[in-house]
Amino acid sequence: MNILKAVDIPPNPNDPNYIAQQNVHLVAEVSKTQPYVGEGIYVEYKLYVSENISVKDFSVTETPQYNGFWNQDININTFTN
């Protein structure tokens, strides 16, 4: 086991300058933050990857399971450079 030193947490992790320095950035966008009981919402995940990172293949390996919730993968065939 290798113990590494702690990672510094930036004062504002949403700072665009900080985000630009990272190689990978994941954003989750929720359609409605305060839905009523039984109302459908969707969560869209966006993965931003630096040009310094080589991505050859990507796919969802496991769909999260949420107790009492229904989920569905919606395939969107867009890949933007």
Secondary structure, DSSP 8 states (H G I E B T S, - for coil): ----------S-TT-HHHHHH-SEEEEEEES-SS--TT----EEEEEEE-TTS-------------TT-------------
